[in-house]
Amino acid sequence: MTQNKQVSDIADRSVGGLITWPRGYQLLTGVYFLGRAGGLVRHFAVTAGIRPGDDAIDLGCGPGRLANELARQAGPQGRVVGVDPSAPMIEYARAHAAANCTFELGAAQSLPYPDASFDVATCTFAMHHIAEADRITALAGIFRVLRPGGRLLLADTHPATSGVRGLAIRAMAGLAAHRGGHGSGGHGHTHDEPADALAAVDVRRYRGPLADIGFTAIEFRTGPFATGIVTAVKPD
């Protein structure tokens, strides 16, 4: 399949909001995280439970920073796949990929991988970019491709933050809600969901749906730089 055909097919799936400026995104996140984004992705990788030799998938991988960190921690016997529906992001990520890390154009709600393909799945700062009606489908797909005992990590900015950073989060949440179809009557308007646009970035809303899908050991915690993190396990 040609890249143009792949882009057309993905566009037909109504994937939600796309970010198509990888270098600008890297600069923006570098500023937002005060030049310490590397420490944040290391925290995500450790919290996700990545171990040497693991196979992992990073959904909404963007320019590939977390996927490459997962690959580093998985070591040469492990492998990592980064997936994103933005062709410019995948092109950039491929140009900066670790040896045991590959990047593929695709959407989280239509994963082509066989059942039980991965030990770890991560999705950070990306769920709110998926069309509202497709988010539960995406989570169910993650459950399917994880092996028994596989670990999931979802993370995004945490809307309980106050001050200037809290105002910035509110502004980004409003944009995310608009781009991701929040309030459109799709899936995801139950289970721990706040009532305003901040629901678009609040990963606590997924605890109930994750349990419904079959995940266990579902936990929420706050992380560095005003992030909220949900972890869960696919039962053995």
C-alpha positions as CSV (number, residue, x, y, z in Angstrom):
1,M,0.0,0.0,0.0
2,T,1.4,3.4,-0.9
3,Q,1.7,6.1,1.8
4,N,-0.9,8.3,0.0
5,K,-3.3,5.4,0.0
6,Q,-2.6,4.8,3.7
7,V,-3.2,8.5,4.5
8,S,-6.5,8.4,2.6
9,D,-7.7,5.2,4.4
10,I,-6.8,6.6,7.8
11,A,-8.6,9.9,7.0
12,D,-11.7,7.9,6.1
13,R,-11.8,6.4,9.6
14,S,-12.6,9.8,11.3
15,V,-9.6,9.5,13.6
16,G,-10.2,12.8,15.4
17,G,-7.7,15.6,15.7
18,L,-4.3,15.2,14.0
19,I,-1.1,17.0,14.8
20,T,1.0,17.3,11.7
21,W,3.9,19.5,12.8
22,P,6.5,17.2,14.5
23,R,9.3,19.7,14.9
24,G,6.9,22.4,16.3
25,Y,5.4,19.8,18.6
26,Q,8.8,18.8,19.9
27,L,9.5,22.5,20.6
28,L,6.2,23.1,22.2
29,T,6.5,20.1,24.6
30,G,10.1,21.1,25.4
31,V,8.9,24.5,26.5
32,Y,5.8,23.2,28.4
33,F,7.9,20.6,30.3
34,L,10.7,23.1,30.9
35,G,13.2,21.0,28.9
36,R,12.6,17.9,31.0
37,A,10.3,15.9,28.7
38,G,12.9,13.2,28.7
39,G,12.5,12.6,32.4
40,L,8.7,12.5,32.0
41,V,8.8,9.8,29.3
42,R,11.2,7.8,31.4
43,H,8.7,8.0,34.3
44,F,5.9,6.8,31.9
45,A,8.0,3.9,30.7
46,V,8.8,2.8,34.3
47,T,5.3,3.2,35.5
48,A,4.0,1.2,32.5
49,G,6.1,-1.7,33.8
50,I,8.3,-2.2,30.7
51,R,10.9,-4.9,31.3
52,P,13.9,-6.2,29.3
53,G,12.7,-8.4,26.4
54,D,9.1,-7.0,26.4
55,D,7.2,-6.2,23.2
56,A,5.4,-2.8,23.5
57,I,3.1,-0.6,21.5
58,D,2.8,3.2,21.9
59,L,-0.5,4.5,20.5
60,G,-0.6,8.1,19.3
61,C,3.2,8.0,19.4
62,G,3.7,11.4,17.8
63,P,7.4,12.1,17.1
64,G,8.4,8.9,18.9
65,R,9.9,10.1,22.2
66,L,8.1,7.6,24.5
67,A,8.4,4.7,22.0
68,N,12.1,5.2,21.8
69,E,12.4,5.2,25.6
70,L,10.3,2.1,25.8
71,A,12.7,0.5,23.3
72,R,15.7,1.5,25.3
73,Q,14.2,0.0,28.5
74,A,13.1,-3.2,26.7
75,G,16.6,-3.7,25.4
76,P,17.8,-5.4,22.2
77,Q,15.6,-8.5,22.9
78,G,12.5,-6.4,23.0
79,R,10.6,-4.6,20.3
80,V,8.4,-1.5,20.2
81,V,5.9,-0.3,17.7
82,G,4.8,3.3,17.6
83,V,1.5,4.0,15.9
84,D,0.1,7.4,14.9
85,P,-2.5,8.5,12.2
86,S,-0.3,11.6,11.3
87,A,1.9,10.9,8.4
88,P,4.4,13.7,9.2
89,M,4.7,12.4,12.7
90,I,5.5,8.9,11.5
91,E,8.0,10.2,8.9
92,Y,9.8,12.2,11.6
93,A,9.7,9.3,14.1
94,R,11.1,6.8,11.5
95,A,14.0,9.2,10.9
96,H,14.9,9.1,14.7
97,A,14.0,5.5,15.5
98,A,16.0,3.3,17.8
99,A,17.2,0.0,16.3
100,N,14.4,-2.1,18.0
101,C,11.7,0.5,17.4
102,T,9.4,0.8,14.3
103,F,6.8,3.3,13.5
104,E,3.6,2.6,11.6
105,L,0.8,4.8,10.2
106,G,-2.4,3.8,11.8
107,A,-5.3,4.5,14.1
108,A,-5.8,3.3,17.7
109,Q,-9.4,2.3,17.1
110,S,-8.5,-0.1,14.2
111,L,-5.3,-1.9,15.2
112,P,-4.2,-4.6,12.7
113,Y,-2.1,-6.6,15.0
114,P,-2.9,-10.2,16.1
115,D,-4.4,-11.0,19.4
116,A,-1.9,-11.1,22.3
117,S,0.9,-9.4,20.4
118,F,2.3,-7.1,23.2
119,D,3.3,-7.0,26.8
120,V,2.9,-3.3,27.3
121,A,0.6,-0.6,25.7
122,T,0.9,3.1,26.3
123,C,-1.2,6.0,25.1
124,T,-0.1,9.4,26.4
125,F,-1.6,12.8,25.5
126,A,-3.5,11.1,22.7
127,M,-6.8,9.7,23.8
128,H,-8.5,13.1,23.6
129,H,-7.4,13.3,19.9
130,I,-9.5,10.1,19.1
131,A,-13.0,10.8,18.0
132,E,-15.3,10.6,21.0
133,A,-17.4,7.7,19.6
134,D,-14.3,5.6,18.9
135,R,-12.5,5.8,22.3
136,I,-14.1,2.7,23.8
137,T,-13.3,0.8,20.6
138,A,-9.7,1.9,20.9
139,L,-9.5,0.7,24.5
140,A,-11.1,-2.7,23.6
141,G,-8.6,-3.0,20.8
142,I,-5.7,-2.4,23.2
143,F,-7.1,-5.2,25.5
144,R,-7.2,-7.6,22.5
145,V,-3.6,-7.0,21.4
146,L,-2.2,-7.3,24.9
147,R,-1.0,-10.6,26.2
148,P,-2.4,-12.1,29.4
149,G,-0.7,-10.1,32.2
150,G,0.0,-7.3,29.8
151,R,0.1,-3.7,31.2
152,L,-1.6,-0.6,30.0
153,L,-0.7,3.0,30.7
154,L,-2.9,6.0,29.8
155,A,-1.7,9.5,30.6
156,D,-2.6,13.1,29.9
157,T,-2.5,16.5,31.6
158,H,-4.4,16.5,34.9
159,P,-7.3,19.0,35.1
160,A,-7.1,19.5,38.8
161,T,-4.0,21.7,38.4
162,S,-4.3,25.3,39.4
163,G,-2.5,28.5,38.6
164,V,-1.0,29.4,35.2
165,R,-0.5,25.8,34.2
166,G,-4.1,25.0,35.1
167,L,-5.3,27.8,32.9
168,A,-3.2,26.5,30.0
169,I,-4.7,23.0,30.6
170,R,-8.2,24.4,30.5
171,A,-7.5,26.2,27.2
172,M,-6.0,23.0,25.7
173,A,-8.9,20.9,27.0
174,G,-11.4,23.2,25.2
175,L,-9.5,22.7,22.0
176,A,-9.3,18.9,22.5
177,A,-13.0,18.7,23.2
178,H,-13.7,20.5,20.0
179,R,-11.3,18.4,17.9
180,G,-12.2,15.1,19.5
181,G,-15.9,15.4,19.3
182,H,-16.6,15.7,23.1
183,G,-20.2,16.2,23.8
184,S,-21.3,14.6,20.5
185,G,-23.3,11.8,22.2
186,G,-20.7,9.1,21.5
187,H,-19.2,6.6,23.9
188,G,-17.5,7.6,27.1
189,H,-20.0,9.8,28.8
190,T,-20.3,7.6,31.9
191,H,-17.9,6.3,34.6
192,D,-16.1,9.0,36.5
193,E,-16.5,11.7,33.8
194,P,-16.4,15.4,34.8
195,A,-19.2,17.5,33.3
196,D,-17.2,20.1,31.3
197,A,-14.6,20.2,28.5
198,L,-11.9,19.1,31.0
199,A,-13.3,15.6,30.6
200,A,-11.4,15.4,27.3
201,V,-8.1,15.2,29.0
202,D,-9.0,13.6,32.3
203,V,-7.9,10.0,32.1
204,R,-9.9,9.2,35.3
205,R,-13.0,8.9,33.0
206,Y,-11.6,5.7,31.5
207,R,-11.5,3.7,34.8
208,G,-15.1,2.4,34.4
209,P,-14.8,1.5,30.7
210,L,-11.5,-0.3,31.3
211,A,-13.2,-2.4,34.0
212,D,-16.1,-3.1,31.7
213,I,-13.7,-4.3,28.9
214,G,-12.0,-6.7,31.4
215,F,-8.9,-4.9,32.7
216,T,-8.1,-5.3,36.4
217,A,-5.7,-3.6,38.9
218,I,-6.9,-0.3,37.6
219,E,-5.2,2.6,39.4
220,F,-5.0,6.4,39.0
221,R,-2.1,8.5,40.2
222,T,-0.7,11.9,39.5
223,G,2.7,12.2,37.8
224,P,5.3,14.8,37.1
225,F,4.4,18.1,35.4
226,A,0.7,18.0,36.3
227,T,0.0,14.7,34.6
228,G,-2.7,12.1,35.4
229,I,-1.9,8.4,34.9
230,V,-4.1,5.4,34.8
231,T,-2.6,1.9,34.8
232,A,-4.4,-1.4,34.3
233,V,-3.6,-5.1,33.7
234,K,-5.1,-7.7,31.3
235,P,-5.8,-10.7,33.6
236,D,-3.7,-13.9,33.1
